[in-house]
Amino acid sequence: MDEEVNKRKVAGNLFQILSSDYLIRLSGRAKKCLEIWSSKQDIYIGFKVVDQVTTNNIVLGPYAELEAESKEFRDFWGSNCKIRRFLDGTIKETIEIENRSGPSYLILAIIEHLQSVHFAKVSMSASFFNLSPFIPSIYQTNDSLKEVRSTFTSLSRLLQDEASTDSLPIRKIRCVSSSLHFGGDLSRFNVPKNIQNAERKTKKMSNNMIANYFDLESMSTDIPKTIECIPIKLDITNKRHLSSELFSKLSLAYLIDLQRKLLKREKSIKSIIKGPELILAYNGFMWRIGVEEPTKAKNQSEGDMRSSIYEKWISSRFLDGAIPDVSLDIILSHIFLNPIGLLQAPASVESAFLRFLDYLSFTDFRTTPMILNYENCLSKEKLGIFDKNFTLERERLPPLCSFTLFDDQHFSLYTSKVNQKDLIRLTNYARQTLHSFLINDFVDLSSYERVCDKIDTSSYDILIHIDIYIPVAGSVKNEKQNSKHELIIPIVDFDPIQCYIGSLQASYGDIARFYFSKSYPHLIGVKLNKECLYKVSKSMMRPHGKRLKTENELVPNVDAMLDDLRIMGRGIVKEIDLVNVSI
């Protein structure tokens, strides 16, 4: 009798502890729902989880400066309590609950922890005898996840079979929802009951009533707001230069044809075209099928580290064609792999951009080789030998070159196509930008972007203004309206501005440099060599803007060169301005 009374006393104390204020502070995650006082040696105590359990195993206590509350917290939770400082500056008492069974079992871990602190001699075993009422629905997705994955596989095969005979077969089917991979509450994607019973309701309703009732029949125009669909993307083309209008027409026609084929094969499939997507009810789940937009072709690799701020800065300085993208990537890699002095790798976009400008401004590329990750691959002795060999062979190496180490002995030389004058121009621009940042004391990224967006054309000798809207002239007679319309003929992969710049480089590359910007395509900057700035009589002009000085030597003639620029750019050149040169 005394033993049973003792067991009831222990159980009552355990109930009192578990229903104390500290567990109430845990958002009421558990409450007592069962007491069984048995005549046997065991006593059964039941708890019900009344709230979804979070994944945080840290129980927060009072502020550390409150001595009485802190002592009470430590007496309740045991000697493993710790003081933690949080990001907002507060210092609190905390206890970390050891829970290796997942977030849904946290309340069980709390009970076991309190039992070990207050009733260490009392043996206790605990388990969930019915998981469904205790574990949140978001974690009960094993069976439903398998079902939706199986349905997606079946739907993918069906779509592939129907599109196998088309001129545009499906290249890839991709589900863009994380629910298909990580689970979650998949019940929200289930087909509503009124749609599942469509065949039975059809016999009793007219077509208009069916459309209003189901909202997925052919006569409907809206989707029920309560329906959620699993998104699917179809990749049907590898084109990279499709216009938005052409792509929208192509995708809509493709989905209409796909809907017709699916309806012809299985009449029980309910579907509707809503905007640019096909809404489909298939095997108990709702699906939203769209067409993957064509990706834009890029000149750089997928692992490009350059952000928009670097691209804007290069474009605003009209150095898009002069500085290869790969060269910028290598310089950025060098900055991250080999930080300056005792500094760590840049931790923000602003810091990386400032170091990028600093490296370009104060590095002597003629005497300093750029070696990626040399600290981890080269010893000081081998690095000294390499510097000596680099100095001896410097004349035959390009102005900007980088070395990649495969091991200690073999090097891979990347030969950059940067011209010596372009490299000097890049260095000067970096110094000017860095100086403007230091003067204005910029602190945020938006300030940097504003400076990078500003273009400076004062350093160029000649500015060529381009008409970027260049329709190909033509006319047709419309029989209905009897009017003439201008035709714009699309020509794939043809860039007249680049062709014009290529012609200029071929004709005058030895006496001038031509710079353009992708962000400002209406301007071309021309930088003349020093020998071009001398005036030459127009009566002594020769073709290609040069005159014969001696039998084998030509002297540039700027006046004749301007005439050639206008003739070569007829149709795309609006005007030519002289900035730092006079004729």
Order of alpha helices (4+ residues) and beta strands (2+ residues): alpha-alpha-beta-beta-beta-alpha-beta-beta-alpha-alpha-beta-alpha-alpha-alpha-alpha-beta-alpha-beta-beta-beta-alpha-alpha-alpha-beta-alpha-beta-beta-alpha-alpha-beta-beta-beta-alpha-beta-beta-beta-beta-alpha-beta
